Amino acid sequence: YKLLHAQEIEARMAVPIMDEGRITGCLGVDNPHYALGDTFLLRSMAYFIKSYTEKQRAKKHLERLSLTDSLTGLGNRNQYLAALRGMRSSEAHDIGVAFIDINGLKAANDAFGHDYGDRILIKIAGILRDIFGDNVFRTGGDEFIVLCRDISHKEFVEKADAMRVKIAATPDCRISCGATWRNAMEDIDALIS
């Protein structure tokens, strides 16, 4: 009461804003002069705020799904293409690119089932993420692309070598990999090719 009284608030009407069964805020009117105790308008506004919040959360979730590979959690082809558009429109220097293809994934799927093949994809994706961070994209069934901007040649080579060592030490994971680095990006598409 002392806090409210210092702000010259004599009365307050309030309703909670609920989100997934929790109170996340409240909506209120200070010093109401009319319809004291009638919270219908406040409850209606709280409902619209809750609906808007849920809609924004769902929108962000859908955006995340549209840019993320559901199996590996890496960026998918959509995110890769967006990253390429960003690179084409900027002046990136010192860029490293790696193209990784899993050897024998179809044969593994045929021999041991798709769950086994998925575990291989997840293992390789985890290794790539550990080494290259968010610069990895799964662009096809068994293909990954790494795009590292503003990275020194030494650092890129160290990362590529670490990737090769880690994958070679992982049972059932065999890859083919091409990697290149340039100190000036003239044509990102040619570099990827």
RAUR-V762630 format. One record per residue. PHI is phi as a letter, one per 20 degrees, with the letter a starting at -180 (NA if undefined). PSI is psi in whole degrees, 0 to 359 (NA if undefined). D_FIRST is the distance of its C-alpha to the first C-alpha in Angstrom with 1 decimal. Layout:
phi=PHI psi=PSI d_first=D_FIRST
phi=PHI psi=PSI d_first=D_FIRST
This chain:
phi=NA psi=320 d_first=0.0
phi=f psi=319 d_first=3.8
phi=f psi=315 d_first=5.4
phi=f psi=318 d_first=5.1
phi=f psi=323 d_first=5.8
phi=f psi=335 d_first=8.5
phi=e psi=11 d_first=9.9
phi=m psi=35 d_first=10.2
phi=e psi=116 d_first=8.7
phi=e psi=330 d_first=8.7
phi=b psi=155 d_first=9.7
phi=b psi=137 d_first=10.7
phi=d psi=135 d_first=13.8
phi=b psi=151 d_first=14.8
phi=c psi=150 d_first=17.9
phi=f psi=153 d_first=19.1
phi=d psi=118 d_first=22.0
phi=d psi=146 d_first=24.5
phi=b psi=115 d_first=27.4
phi=l psi=44 d_first=30.0
phi=n psi=2 d_first=27.9
phi=d psi=148 d_first=25.0
phi=e psi=121 d_first=21.6
phi=d psi=355 d_first=22.1
phi=r psi=188 d_first=19.3
phi=b psi=159 d_first=17.4
phi=c psi=129 d_first=18.0
phi=b psi=171 d_first=15.5
phi=c psi=127 d_first=15.4
phi=e psi=140 d_first=12.7
phi=l psi=56 d_first=13.2
phi=f psi=140 d_first=16.2
phi=d psi=335 d_first=18.8
phi=c psi=153 d_first=21.4
phi=l psi=44 d_first=21.8
phi=g psi=125 d_first=18.3
phi=n psi=346 d_first=18.4
phi=e psi=104 d_first=21.5
phi=d psi=15 d_first=20.9
phi=g psi=312 d_first=24.6
phi=f psi=317 d_first=24.6
phi=f psi=316 d_first=21.7
phi=f psi=321 d_first=23.6
phi=f psi=317 d_first=26.8
phi=f psi=320 d_first=25.5
phi=f psi=321 d_first=24.1
phi=f psi=316 d_first=27.6
phi=f psi=324 d_first=29.4
phi=f psi=315 d_first=27.3
phi=f psi=316 d_first=28.3
phi=f psi=318 d_first=31.8
phi=f psi=318 d_first=32.1
phi=f psi=316 d_first=30.8
phi=f psi=320 d_first=33.4
phi=f psi=318 d_first=36.1
phi=f psi=320 d_first=35.5
phi=f psi=316 d_first=35.7
phi=f psi=321 d_first=38.9
phi=f psi=315 d_first=40.3
phi=f psi=321 d_first=39.8
phi=f psi=316 d_first=41.3
phi=f psi=321 d_first=44.3
phi=f psi=317 d_first=44.8
phi=f psi=316 d_first=44.8
phi=f psi=324 d_first=47.3
phi=f psi=345 d_first=49.5
phi=d psi=1 d_first=49.8
phi=c psi=136 d_first=50.0
phi=f psi=123 d_first=52.9
phi=f psi=333 d_first=51.6
phi=f psi=313 d_first=54.0
phi=d psi=341 d_first=53.6
phi=n psi=0 d_first=50.2
phi=f psi=169 d_first=52.1
phi=f psi=142 d_first=52.2
phi=e psi=191 d_first=54.5
phi=g psi=322 d_first=57.2
phi=f psi=315 d_first=54.6
phi=f psi=323 d_first=52.7
phi=f psi=313 d_first=56.0
phi=f psi=323 d_first=57.2
phi=f psi=320 d_first=53.9
phi=f psi=320 d_first=54.4
phi=f psi=316 d_first=58.0
phi=g psi=318 d_first=57.0
phi=f psi=321 d_first=54.6
phi=f psi=323 d_first=57.4
phi=f psi=329 d_first=59.9
phi=e psi=7 d_first=57.7
phi=c psi=170 d_first=56.9
phi=d psi=79 d_first=58.9
phi=e psi=142 d_first=58.5
phi=d psi=160 d_first=60.7
phi=l psi=79 d_first=61.8
phi=d psi=136 d_first=61.4
phi=d psi=138 d_first=62.4
phi=c psi=136 d_first=63.2
phi=c psi=138 d_first=64.1
phi=d psi=122 d_first=65.3
phi=d psi=132 d_first=65.3
phi=c psi=132 d_first=67.2
phi=e psi=128 d_first=67.3
phi=e psi=132 d_first=70.8
phi=m psi=19 d_first=71.9
phi=f psi=319 d_first=68.6
phi=f psi=315 d_first=70.5
phi=f psi=320 d_first=73.0
phi=f psi=318 d_first=70.2
phi=f psi=316 d_first=68.5
phi=f psi=320 d_first=71.9
phi=f psi=319 d_first=72.8
phi=d psi=355 d_first=69.5
phi=o psi=161 d_first=67.2
phi=f psi=332 d_first=64.4
phi=f psi=320 d_first=61.8
phi=f psi=314 d_first=63.9
phi=f psi=321 d_first=64.2
phi=f psi=321 d_first=60.4
phi=f psi=323 d_first=59.9
phi=f psi=313 d_first=62.3
phi=g psi=316 d_first=60.3
phi=f psi=319 d_first=57.1
phi=f psi=311 d_first=58.7
phi=f psi=319 d_first=60.1
phi=f psi=319 d_first=56.9
phi=f psi=318 d_first=55.0
phi=f psi=314 d_first=57.6
phi=f psi=318 d_first=57.5
phi=f psi=318 d_first=53.6
phi=g psi=323 d_first=53.7
phi=e psi=317 d_first=56.2
phi=d psi=358 d_first=55.4
phi=m psi=224 d_first=51.7
phi=e psi=13 d_first=50.6
phi=e psi=14 d_first=53.9
phi=d psi=138 d_first=55.6
phi=c psi=137 d_first=56.3
phi=e psi=110 d_first=58.0
phi=d psi=349 d_first=60.2
phi=b psi=187 d_first=62.5
phi=g psi=310 d_first=63.3
phi=c psi=26 d_first=64.4
phi=d psi=138 d_first=63.8
phi=c psi=146 d_first=61.3
phi=c psi=137 d_first=61.0
phi=d psi=129 d_first=59.4
phi=c psi=107 d_first=58.5
phi=d psi=114 d_first=57.5
phi=e psi=149 d_first=56.8
phi=l psi=54 d_first=57.1
phi=c psi=138 d_first=58.5
phi=f psi=157 d_first=61.4
phi=g psi=315 d_first=64.7
phi=g psi=312 d_first=64.6
phi=f psi=319 d_first=61.1
phi=f psi=316 d_first=62.1
phi=f psi=319 d_first=65.3
phi=f psi=317 d_first=63.5
phi=f psi=316 d_first=61.1
phi=f psi=318 d_first=64.0
phi=f psi=318 d_first=65.9
phi=f psi=321 d_first=63.0
phi=f psi=312 d_first=62.7
phi=f psi=316 d_first=66.4
phi=f psi=314 d_first=66.4
phi=f psi=318 d_first=63.3
phi=f psi=321 d_first=64.7
phi=f psi=331 d_first=68.2
phi=e psi=359 d_first=66.8
phi=e psi=119 d_first=65.0
phi=g psi=142 d_first=67.2
phi=m psi=8 d_first=68.2
phi=d psi=110 d_first=66.6
phi=c psi=136 d_first=69.2
phi=c psi=162 d_first=68.6
phi=d psi=138 d_first=70.5
phi=b psi=134 d_first=68.7
phi=d psi=135 d_first=69.5
phi=c psi=144 d_first=67.5
phi=b psi=159 d_first=67.9
phi=b psi=143 d_first=66.3
phi=c psi=148 d_first=66.7
phi=e psi=355 d_first=65.5
phi=b psi=128 d_first=65.3
phi=e psi=108 d_first=64.5
phi=e psi=314 d_first=67.0
phi=b psi=101 d_first=67.0
phi=f psi=325 d_first=64.5
phi=f psi=319 d_first=66.4
phi=f psi=322 d_first=69.6
phi=f psi=317 d_first=67.9
phi=f psi=318 d_first=66.5
phi=f psi=NA d_first=70.0
